[in-house]
Amino acid sequence: MGTGVLTVPFPRVDGELCAGPFRLSELAERFGTPLYVYHLEQIEARYHAFTHAFREVDHLVAYSVKANGNLAILHRLGQLGAGADIVSLGELYRARRAGIPTERMLYAGVGKTEEELREGIEAGIYSFNVESRGELKRLDAVAASMGAVAPFAIRVNPEIVSPTPHEYTRTGHAETKFGVMVDEGFELYAWARGRPHLRARGIDVHIGSQILEPRPYFDALSRVIAMVPRLREEGDELEFVDIGGGYGVPYDAEPRLVIEDLANVILPLVKSAGLRLVMEPGRFIVGEAGVLLTRVEYVKRLGTKWFVIVDGGMSELIRPSHYDAYHAIEPVVMPGAPHIEVVDVVGPICESGDFLARARPLELPEPGDVLAVRTVGAYGFAMASNYNARRRPAEILIEGDQAHVVRERETIEDLVRGETIPWEKPGKGGRGER
């Protein structure tokens, strides 16, 4: 199954965007806005396309939970055979709660605490991807205190500046906080060989996100694979090589990374090393399978500039503000005689940086119309916040002819859960007016 035969998510039928048998306007009316909608069939198709491309080698798809950690999505991916790339105790809990076996989990991140290391060891995860000398020493100490053996891989920084859309998403060079350089990697593996509570299980590299070309992966993998013969000669029985994630999808006119091309480029290297291949896709699997529905509240003109003010903003989708990221935006119902204007689509947050699009040609909507923001299945809800004391939106998952509420919209009471006023007497006030 090549990526070229995958269907387009949320097609327009009779002038209206749909998700399976559902009109998006119907979902907006039924569940309210802002609203995240995911299409399960699309997620499954992306997963199968990914695994099919690498079928020639033993591999583990460790889905990147940070992209979208909804329990229903995690559960279905786990049923399909996916593992989990996790970066916190919360993600460990989510992945386990969703039924993903811990032997398919890898724990990444530069700042793992003792508690996180201990919980990961107790859970029996497949490997810790270690990012510094201090972390490896801490892992050894924690494992020793537990009388356990901790499996690990060193994340090697290959000193490659990946061609990603934003500097924040380039993680494979020395100016970032991630990983260790090649020489230090050799030193850390050598140090660990004398530690009875550590086991070198693999080697890891990750160079960035939203990469659209195979070549950077080939360059990075070549550098870590070149380390393997020496490590084996010195006594490390490595099982896997982890090439990370970052496989790009189209947001505007750019192409999707053709995963078959990537496989053709890197599989000869993996086969030559005789290692299991671990990959950490997130965006590639869920990105295009999500849409954010947001209702137009006001349309106004200031001088020569048009503003379309909607009920969803940076608290629901921060990528445009944080990364200057592009997301296609279009009316859910196409007007009969569209009036195109160049507009800023902005949210209700009290920040000038609260926008979903700037200087964007758009069919000028009317208040009450619903707009669809595309390709938000990854790093959409996952990065949502309660800024301005806003309730995070509901999430809907389309499965066949069913529209499941897989996360309820937060309530006003949810916003203050866990907070106290220490000097207030019990039973006196504190609830506000209804």
C-alpha positions as CSV (number, residue, x, y, z in Angstrom):
1,M,0.0,0.0,0.0
2,G,1.8,3.1,-1.2
3,T,1.2,6.5,0.2
4,G,0.0,7.6,-3.2
5,V,-3.2,5.6,-2.9
6,L,-4.3,7.0,0.4
7,T,-7.5,8.9,0.2
8,V,-7.8,12.6,1.0
9,P,-9.0,13.3,4.5
10,F,-12.2,15.3,4.9
11,P,-13.3,15.5,1.3
12,R,-15.8,18.1,0.0
13,V,-19.1,16.4,-1.1
14,D,-21.8,18.5,-2.7
15,G,-20.0,21.6,-1.5
16,E,-19.5,20.6,2.1
17,L,-16.6,19.1,4.0
18,C,-17.3,15.6,5.4
19,A,-15.8,13.0,7.7
20,G,-17.0,9.6,6.5
21,P,-20.8,9.8,6.5
22,F,-20.9,12.9,8.6
23,R,-21.1,16.5,7.4
24,L,-18.7,18.7,9.4
25,S,-21.4,21.3,9.9
26,E,-23.5,18.6,11.5
27,L,-20.7,17.7,13.9
28,A,-20.2,21.4,14.8
29,E,-23.9,21.8,15.5
30,R,-24.1,18.6,17.5
31,F,-20.9,18.9,19.6
32,G,-20.2,22.6,19.6
33,T,-17.1,24.5,18.6
34,P,-14.2,24.7,18.8
35,L,-14.0,21.0,18.1
36,Y,-11.3,18.6,17.1
37,V,-12.5,15.8,14.8
38,Y,-10.3,12.8,13.9
39,H,-10.9,10.2,11.2
40,L,-9.9,6.7,12.5
41,E,-9.9,5.2,9.0
42,Q,-7.2,7.7,7.9
43,I,-5.1,7.0,11.0
44,E,-5.2,3.3,10.4
45,A,-4.4,3.7,6.7
46,R,-1.3,5.9,7.5
47,Y,-0.1,3.3,10.0
48,H,-0.5,0.4,7.6
49,A,1.3,2.4,4.8
50,F,4.2,3.0,7.2
51,T,4.6,-0.6,8.4
52,H,4.2,-1.9,4.8
53,A,7.1,0.2,3.6
54,F,9.5,-1.4,6.1
55,R,8.2,-4.9,6.0
56,E,11.5,-6.3,4.8
57,V,13.2,-5.9,8.2
58,D,12.3,-6.6,11.8
59,H,10.9,-3.2,13.0
60,L,9.0,-1.5,15.8
61,V,6.8,1.5,15.1
62,A,6.9,3.4,18.4
63,Y,4.2,5.9,17.9
64,S,5.2,9.4,19.3
65,V,2.6,9.9,22.0
66,K,3.4,13.7,22.2
67,A,1.8,14.2,18.8
68,N,-1.6,13.1,20.0
69,G,-2.1,11.2,23.2
70,N,-5.8,10.6,23.0
71,L,-6.5,7.2,24.7
72,A,-8.8,5.9,21.9
73,I,-6.2,6.6,19.3
74,L,-3.4,5.1,21.4
75,H,-5.6,2.0,22.0
76,R,-6.3,1.4,18.4
77,L,-2.6,1.9,17.4
78,G,-1.6,-0.5,20.1
79,Q,-4.1,-3.1,18.7
80,L,-2.5,-2.7,15.3
81,G,0.9,-3.5,16.8
82,A,2.4,-0.1,17.6
83,G,4.6,0.7,20.5
84,A,5.1,4.1,22.1
85,D,7.7,6.8,22.2
86,I,7.2,8.5,25.5
87,V,8.8,11.6,27.1
88,S,7.1,11.9,30.5
89,L,5.4,9.9,33.3
90,G,2.1,11.2,32.0
91,E,2.7,9.7,28.6
92,L,3.9,6.4,30.2
93,Y,0.6,6.3,32.1
94,R,-1.4,7.2,29.0
95,A,0.2,4.5,26.9
96,R,-0.2,1.8,29.6
97,R,-3.8,2.9,30.2
98,A,-4.4,2.5,26.5
99,G,-3.1,-1.1,26.7
100,I,0.2,-0.7,24.8
101,P,2.6,-3.3,26.1
102,T,5.6,-1.7,28.0
103,E,8.0,-3.9,26.1
104,R,7.1,-1.8,23.1
105,M,7.9,1.5,24.8
106,L,11.0,3.7,24.5
107,Y,11.5,6.6,27.0
108,A,13.1,9.7,25.5
109,G,13.7,13.3,26.7
110,V,16.7,15.2,28.0
111,G,15.5,15.8,31.6
112,K,14.4,12.5,33.0
113,T,14.0,12.6,36.8
114,E,14.8,9.8,39.3
115,E,11.0,9.2,39.6
116,E,10.7,8.8,35.8
117,L,13.6,6.5,35.6
118,R,12.3,4.4,38.4
119,E,8.8,4.1,37.0
120,G,10.2,3.2,33.6
121,I,12.4,0.4,35.1
122,E,9.5,-0.9,37.1
123,A,7.2,-0.9,34.1
124,G,9.7,-2.9,32.1
125,I,10.1,-0.6,29.1
126,Y,12.1,-1.7,26.1
127,S,14.8,1.1,26.3
128,F,15.7,4.4,27.7
129,N,17.1,6.7,25.1
130,V,19.8,8.4,27.1
131,E,20.8,12.0,26.2
132,S,23.7,12.9,28.5
133,R,26.5,11.5,30.7
134,G,24.6,12.7,33.8
135,E,21.5,10.8,32.7
136,L,23.4,7.6,32.2
137,K,25.0,7.9,35.6
138,R,21.6,8.6,37.2
139,L,20.0,5.6,35.4
140,D,22.8,3.4,36.7
141,A,22.3,4.6,40.3
142,V,18.5,4.2,40.2
143,A,18.8,0.7,38.7
144,A,21.3,-0.3,41.3
145,S,19.1,0.9,44.1
146,M,16.3,-1.2,42.7
147,G,18.5,-4.3,42.1
148,A,17.5,-4.1,38.4
149,V,19.1,-3.9,35.0
150,A,18.1,-0.9,32.9
151,P,18.2,-1.2,29.1
152,F,19.4,1.9,27.2
153,A,20.4,3.4,23.9
154,I,22.6,6.5,23.6
155,R,21.1,9.2,21.5
156,V,23.9,10.3,19.2
157,N,23.9,13.8,17.8
158,P,25.1,13.4,14.2
159,E,25.8,17.1,13.7
160,I,23.3,17.4,10.8
161,V,21.2,20.5,10.3
162,S,17.9,19.1,8.9
163,P,15.9,21.1,6.3
164,T,12.9,21.7,8.6
165,P,10.5,24.7,8.4
166,H,11.5,26.2,11.7
167,E,14.7,26.3,13.7
168,Y,13.0,24.9,16.8
169,T,12.4,21.6,15.0
170,R,16.0,20.9,14.0
171,T,17.4,18.6,16.7
172,G,20.4,16.8,15.1
173,H,23.2,19.4,15.5
174,A,25.4,20.7,18.3
175,E,23.4,23.9,18.9
176,T,20.5,22.0,20.3
177,K,20.0,20.4,23.7
178,F,19.6,16.9,22.4
179,G,21.9,13.9,22.5
180,V,25.7,13.6,22.7
181,M,28.4,13.8,20.0
182,V,29.9,10.7,18.5
183,D,33.1,10.6,20.5
184,E,31.2,11.0,23.8
185,G,28.8,8.3,22.7
186,F,31.7,5.8,22.5
187,E,32.9,7.0,25.9
188,L,29.4,6.4,27.5
189,Y,29.0,2.9,26.0
190,A,32.5,2.1,27.3
191,W,31.7,3.4,30.8
192,A,28.4,1.4,30.9
193,R,30.1,-1.9,30.1
194,G,31.6,-2.0,33.6
195,R,28.2,-1.4,35.2
196,P,26.2,-4.5,36.1
197,H,23.0,-2.6,36.3
198,L,23.1,-1.2,32.8
199,R,22.6,-3.0,29.5
200,A,23.3,-1.4,26.1
201,R,20.3,-2.5,24.0
202,G,20.6,-0.1,21.0
203,I,21.7,3.2,19.5
204,D,19.5,6.2,18.8
205,V,19.4,9.2,16.6
206,H,16.7,11.9,15.9
207,I,17.3,14.9,13.7
208,G,14.1,16.9,13.6
209,S,10.5,17.2,12.6
210,Q,8.6,17.8,9.4
211,I,11.4,16.4,7.2
212,L,10.3,15.9,3.6
213,E,13.4,14.3,2.1
214,P,15.0,10.9,2.7
215,R,18.6,12.2,2.4
216,P,18.9,13.6,5.9
217,Y,17.8,10.3,7.4
218,F,20.3,8.5,5.3
219,D,23.1,10.8,6.4
220,A,22.2,10.5,10.1
221,L,21.7,6.7,10.0
222,S,25.0,6.3,8.2
223,R,26.9,8.0,11.0
224,V,25.3,5.9,13.8
225,I,25.5,2.6,11.9
226,A,29.3,3.4,11.4
227,M,29.6,3.2,15.2
228,V,28.2,-0.3,15.5
229,P,31.1,-2.5,14.4
230,R,33.4,-0.9,16.9
231,L,30.8,-1.1,19.7
232,R,30.3,-4.8,18.9
233,E,34.0,-5.4,18.9
234,E,34.3,-3.8,22.4
235,G,31.5,-6.0,23.7
236,D,28.1,-4.3,23.2
237,E,25.4,-6.7,21.9
238,L,23.2,-4.1,20.3
239,E,19.7,-5.2,19.2
240,F,18.2,-2.1,17.5
241,V,18.9,1.2,15.8
242,D,16.3,3.9,16.4
243,I,16.1,6.6,13.7
244,G,13.5,8.7,15.5
245,G,10.6,10.4,13.8
246,G,9.8,13.7,12.0
247,Y,8.4,12.2,8.8
248,G,6.8,15.2,7.1
249,V,3.2,15.6,5.8
250,P,1.8,18.4,3.6
251,Y,0.4,21.5,5.2
252,D,0.4,23.7,2.2
253,A,1.7,22.9,-1.3
254,E,4.7,20.9,-0.1
255,P,4.7,17.1,-0.8
256,R,4.4,14.4,1.9
257,L,7.6,12.5,2.6
258,V,7.2,9.4,0.4
259,I,7.8,6.7,2.9
260,E,8.6,4.1,0.3
261,D,11.5,6.3,-0.9
262,L,12.8,6.6,2.7
263,A,12.6,2.8,3.0
264,N,14.5,2.3,-0.2
265,V,17.2,4.6,1.0
266,I,17.8,3.4,4.6
267,L,16.8,-0.3,4.5
268,P,20.2,-1.4,2.9
269,L,22.0,0.3,5.9
270,V,19.7,-1.4,8.4
271,K,20.2,-4.8,6.8
272,S,23.9,-4.4,6.6
273,A,24.0,-3.8,10.4
274,G,21.7,-6.7,11.2
275,L,19.7,-4.6,13.7
276,R,16.1,-4.2,14.4
277,L,14.7,-0.9,13.1
278,V,12.8,1.4,15.5
279,M,10.9,4.4,14.2
280,E,8.9,7.0,16.0
281,P,6.3,8.4,13.7
282,G,3.6,10.7,15.1
283,R,2.6,13.5,12.7
284,F,2.8,11.1,9.7
285,I,0.2,8.9,11.2
286,V,-2.2,11.4,12.8
287,G,-1.5,14.8,11.4
288,E,-3.7,14.9,8.3
289,A,-6.4,12.8,10.0
290,G,-7.5,15.7,12.2
291,V,-9.4,18.9,11.6
292,L,-10.3,21.8,14.0
293,L,-13.8,23.3,13.5
294,T,-14.2,26.9,14.7
295,R,-17.2,29.2,14.3
296,V,-17.0,32.7,13.1
297,E,-18.1,35.2,15.7
298,Y,-17.4,38.5,14.0
299,V,-16.0,39.9,10.7
300,K,-14.6,43.4,10.8
301,R,-12.5,45.7,8.7
302,L,-9.9,48.1,10.1
303,G,-8.9,50.5,7.4
304,T,-8.0,48.2,4.5
305,K,-7.5,45.1,6.6
306,W,-10.1,42.3,7.2
307,F,-10.2,40.3,10.4
308,V,-12.2,37.1,10.7
309,I,-12.7,36.5,14.5
310,V,-13.4,32.9,15.4
311,D,-14.1,31.1,18.7
312,G,-10.9,29.1,18.5
313,G,-7.4,30.6,18.9
314,M,-3.9,30.0,20.2
315,S,-5.3,28.2,23.3
316,E,-6.7,25.5,20.9
317,L,-4.0,25.5,18.2
318,I,-0.7,27.2,19.1
319,R,1.3,26.1,16.1
320,P,0.7,29.2,13.9
321,S,1.7,31.5,16.8
322,H,4.6,29.4,18.1
323,Y,6.1,28.1,14.9
324,D,4.6,30.5,12.4
325,A,3.1,27.3,11.0
326,Y,0.8,27.2,8.0
327,H,-2.6,25.4,8.3
328,A,-5.0,25.4,5.4
329,I,-8.3,27.0,6.4
330,E,-11.6,26.8,4.4
331,P,-15.3,27.2,5.0
332,V,-17.1,24.0,5.9
333,V,-19.9,24.9,3.6
334,M,-18.8,26.6,0.4
335,P,-20.8,29.7,-0.3
336,G,-22.7,29.9,-3.6
337,A,-21.0,33.1,-4.7
338,P,-17.7,33.3,-2.8
339,H,-16.3,36.8,-2.0
340,I,-12.5,36.4,-1.7
341,E,-10.6,38.8,0.6
342,V,-7.2,38.7,2.1
343,V,-7.8,38.3,5.9
344,D,-6.3,37.5,9.2
345,V,-8.1,34.6,11.0
346,V,-7.8,35.5,14.6
347,G,-9.0,34.0,17.9
348,P,-10.6,35.6,21.0
349,I,-7.4,35.5,23.2
350,C,-6.1,38.8,24.5
351,E,-2.8,38.6,22.7
352,S,-1.7,40.1,19.4
353,G,-0.1,36.7,18.6
354,D,-3.4,35.0,18.7
355,F,-4.0,34.0,15.1
356,L,-4.7,30.9,13.0
357,A,-3.7,32.6,9.7
358,R,-2.4,35.9,8.5
359,A,-2.8,37.6,5.2
360,R,-4.7,34.6,3.9
361,P,-7.0,34.7,0.8
362,L,-10.3,33.3,2.1
363,E,-13.9,33.3,1.1
364,L,-15.2,36.0,3.3
365,P,-17.5,34.3,5.8
366,E,-20.5,35.5,7.8
367,P,-20.9,35.3,11.6
368,G,-22.1,31.9,12.4
369,D,-20.3,30.1,9.6
370,V,-17.9,27.3,10.5
371,L,-14.3,27.1,9.3
372,A,-12.2,24.0,9.1
373,V,-8.5,24.2,10.0
374,R,-6.7,21.2,8.4
375,T,-3.8,19.0,9.4
376,V,-4.2,19.4,13.2
377,G,-4.2,15.8,14.2
378,A,-0.7,16.2,15.5
379,Y,0.4,18.8,18.0
380,G,-3.1,20.4,18.0
381,F,-5.0,19.4,21.0
382,A,-1.8,18.0,22.5
383,M,-0.4,21.6,22.8
384,A,-3.8,23.2,23.8
385,S,-4.0,25.2,27.0
386,N,-6.3,26.9,29.4
387,Y,-4.8,30.3,28.8
388,N,-7.4,33.1,29.4
389,A,-9.2,30.5,31.6
390,R,-10.6,28.8,28.5
391,R,-12.0,25.3,28.4
392,R,-10.2,22.9,26.2
393,P,-12.4,21.6,23.4
394,A,-14.0,18.2,22.9
395,E,-12.4,15.6,20.7
396,I,-14.5,13.5,18.3
397,L,-13.4,10.3,16.6
398,I,-15.2,9.1,13.5
399,E,-15.2,5.3,13.2
400,G,-17.3,4.0,10.4
401,D,-20.8,5.4,10.9
402,Q,-20.2,6.3,14.5
403,A,-19.1,9.7,15.9
404,H,-17.5,8.9,19.3
405,V,-16.8,11.6,22.0
406,V,-13.3,10.5,23.0
407,R,-12.7,13.6,25.2
408,E,-15.5,15.7,26.6
409,R,-15.3,19.5,26.5
410,E,-14.0,20.8,29.8
411,T,-16.4,22.5,32.1
412,I,-16.0,25.7,34.0
413,E,-15.5,23.7,37.2
414,D,-12.6,21.8,35.5
415,L,-10.7,25.0,35.3
416,V,-10.3,25.3,39.1
417,R,-10.1,21.6,40.0
418,G,-7.4,21.1,42.6
419,E,-7.2,24.8,43.5
420,T,-7.9,26.1,47.0
421,I,-8.3,29.4,48.8
422,P,-6.4,28.6,52.0
423,W,-7.9,31.4,54.2
424,E,-11.5,30.8,53.1
425,K,-13.6,29.0,55.7
426,P,-15.2,25.7,54.6
427,G,-18.6,26.2,53.1
428,K,-18.3,30.0,52.7
429,G,-18.4,31.3,49.2
430,G,-15.9,30.4,46.6
431,R,-18.4,29.2,44.0
432,G,-19.1,32.5,42.3
433,E,-22.4,33.5,40.7
434,R,-24.2,31.2,38.3
